[in-house]
Structure formats: structure tokens, C-alpha cells
Amino acid sequence: MQRTLNILLEYRDALLYGLGITFTLSVLAMALALVVGLVAALGTISRHKLIRYPAVFYVEFCRNTPILVQLVWVHYAWPELFGLKFTSFYSSLIALMLQTSGYLAEEYRGGIEGVDKGQVEAGTSLGMTPSRLMAKIVLPQAIMRSVPGMLNQFVTCFKSTSIVSVIAVPDLMYQAGLIVSATFLTMPIYTLVAVIYFVVVFAISSLVRWLTRHLPTAGYYGAAR
Amino acid sequence: MDTGEISIDFRDIRKSFGELEVLKGVTASIPKGATVAVLGSSGSGKSTLVRCINHLEKISGGEIRVGDVALTPDGLHHNGRRLSERRIAQYRTDIGMVFQSFNLFQHLTVIKNLVEAPIGVLGLSRAQATEEAMELLRKVGLPEKAQAYPRNLSGGQQQRIAIARALMMKPSVMLFDEPTSALDPELTGEVLKVVRDLAIGGRTSLIVTHELTFARDVASHVMVLDHGVLTEFGPAAEIFSNPKSERTQRFFQSAGL
């Protein structure tokens, strides 16, 4: 027991480094997906078929392929398919972004469709063009309505990062694998990793729940500022 | 487009939603500066008729002339030229509309509700728009609510703000689609007062309403619709004292007129 604890302490830095990679990947993927998802969502409600069809295809593709498949596809197939070769880290980032942006696009779209049509009519009657209405009236409210969904999507994105170890990105999961092969402490190491993921994800989820209730956007577009 | 008072001509207006024909050939000429009460039971097509004027609903047949703009089933025309989407938006700036459910922008404060379109659409400076907005807020009796959000206001207050928002555009025509129907009875008075004292002015106005006493008070003309057909149209005094159809007589009697 003492020996096991000593070994764990010895590998503390490797595990922390892995956790850092996990955080970096999920935050960057989420940030990119927030932008790409919004563009995709606007595409799916476009009046022009040349914009709408590709956007719908993108969103459906991202949502209906497993993240593991996307990861391997980006990393091993894109070099031949598109001539795009990335390091493991960037392939992981792209795959996570694809998956997350697909779901975020649906969050945005739901938010946009949930905005009261009466306000759109009021804006129209004031002479606002459809693009101005979208920018000034619909989107701000749609985004506020999407906040809980976005935060939940971040939790999902964080958990999904654990699969990037299959293409040797040195995240928490990958570090655990290395330590197991060096020490053969399979049970303690993987149990520890499970506990770390649980503690971190539980903390993030709790924060998300708290934010959902306390952000200025909570309830009905937030408390007066 | 002309500014100032404009007349509205309905020529055989038809409107269908799928199979359902809600307007079955309405013809009427509304003179410049008239205040028209549009009456009729629910489902008579009166809201639809008013919504066609600013092209929130597209007519299925006939033609509406609003000043020198012609609204037809295949678009809006001015001097024989079809208006682009941008020009249609511009046309709408001259036609104010007040909705049954207020439709204030929920994410904006009262003052921002008022200045959004004047700044963004008409190109007013923020300073000028804010000054005009504050003056209108004083006129509707709500200057202290400038920084409030719509959700913190009563229905009557929201509707007075919505009227002020429409007036910010200095429209030549005002359309009211049941402005007090969503309000508690004790709040209708404050809204009707603003409609009468401020909103109608010299503008050509159409007011869809169930408030017959109010209609008799302010209207210069009355339209009565029944199942998509115009059963009465003319000067208010005439129609209220001597309605043509028996149905309208009963309608007035039931309201105690």
C-alpha cells in the first residue's frame, strides 16, 4: 500500500500534466465550436439552399458519427483525403470541435426558434431588415436561451477528451496508460484516474448548474443590470 | 414615399390561409387622416386586414394602395417599380403598428426598445434618438421606467411603451391590432388614453378593437367585418346611429350603445 502511494506520488507531475492537456483541449475545442456552431446554425436556417444544405449536412454529420471515428478519420484519413496532416493534438482538437459544434449548432437553432415571433413582427413593422432583426433582436436572446445547453455541452466535450489517448495525445488518460505499463499497477492507477475525472467533471457540472441559475441570463433573460 | 397624411384604398382584398379564406373581397377607401375603428367578432378577418397594410401578411388577391405604394399579391410597387426587400422595410417605417401582446424586445431596456430602430433604421444619432425617446416617455407618463426591462412592467405600461416605440418612427399611418385585448380591464383606460391623446394625432389610423365605447369616442369612420366580408363602412356617426345590417344592430345593442 505504502509502495503504491509512493509510486503515485512519483508520477504526480505526469498526471497533472495530462490533466492540463485535457483542460486545454476541451477549452480550445469548446471556444472554436462556439463560433463554428453559430455559423453552422445560421446556415441551417438560411433561405438559400446553397448555404442551407451544406450546413445541415455538416451538423448532421457531426452529430451522427461517433467521436472516436471522427478522431481517427481526421488523423489518419484527412492527410490522404484533403492533403491535411496534423499533429495528434490538432487532430484531436478538430475532432472534438466537429462533434461539439454539431451539438452547439442545434442548441443555437433551438434558441433562435424559441424567440417570440411577436418581437420579430414588431421589429419588422419598425422597418428592420431580416439581417438586422437577426443580429439585434433574435440572436442576443437566442444565445442567452442557449447558455444552459452550451454549458452542458462543455461537460460532454471535457469527458470526450479521454479518447484522444488513442492517437497518443498525452492527456490524463494517456499518462495513466503509460504509468500502468511502467508499474503494472493497473487497478490503483485506473481507479485514481476514474476518481480524478469524477471529481473534476462533478465540480464542473456543479458549477454549470450554479451558473445556469445565477448568470444574468438566468430565468427570463436575466436580472436587470 | 410621401410623408404626412396618406390615404388607404382597399380594392377587392382577398386573403387565404391554405383552404381557409379569411378575407373575401374587401373594398373600402379610407381618406387621409381618418381614424377608423375596425369592428367585428373574432375570426371576422379584421386583424388580418390591418396586418396586410404593412405587409406582415401578403394578400392573395386585389390591391391595397397606401399613399403611392401599391400592394399586390406579387409584391409591392412604387411608380411601376417592384420594391426590394430593403425598400419594403423602408416602406414599413412609415406605418406604425401596435400589437395585442405588446411585443417589446425582452432583452432591451425600455429606452433601448425606443431608440433601436430610429438609430439603426432611420440613422438618427444616439443623442437625438434618446432625447426624443425621453420626451415620448414623458408623454406616455413613464419617464421613470427608461432603464427598466419590459418584464418588470405591467401590461398597460408595456403597451404604452410599445405605442411610444411605434411613434418614434414618426409614421404617417398607425395600426392598432386589439391594443387592449390582452389587458386587465382596469388597465385599458390608461392605454386608450394614450391612443386617443397621442397616437392618433392627424395620422391615418386603423384600430381593431372590441371597445365599442372607445370606438364611438374616437373614430371618424367605422368598418364592420363579418366572416371576411365588409358589412358596414362609412362615417362613424352614421354607422353607430343607423347600422345597415341587423347583425350590426344586435352587436351594438349587446354592447349597450
Interface residues (C-beta under 8 A of the other chain):
Chain A: D116 G118 Q119 E121 A122 G123 T124 S125 L126 G127 M128 T129 P130 R132 K136 I137 P140 Q141 M144 Y220 Y221 A224
Chain B: N54 L56 E85 R86 A89 Q90 Y91 R92 T93 I95 G96 M97 F99 S101 F102 N103 L104 F105 Q106 H107 E116 A117 G120 V121 L122 Q147 A148 Y149 R151 N152 A162 R165 A166 M169
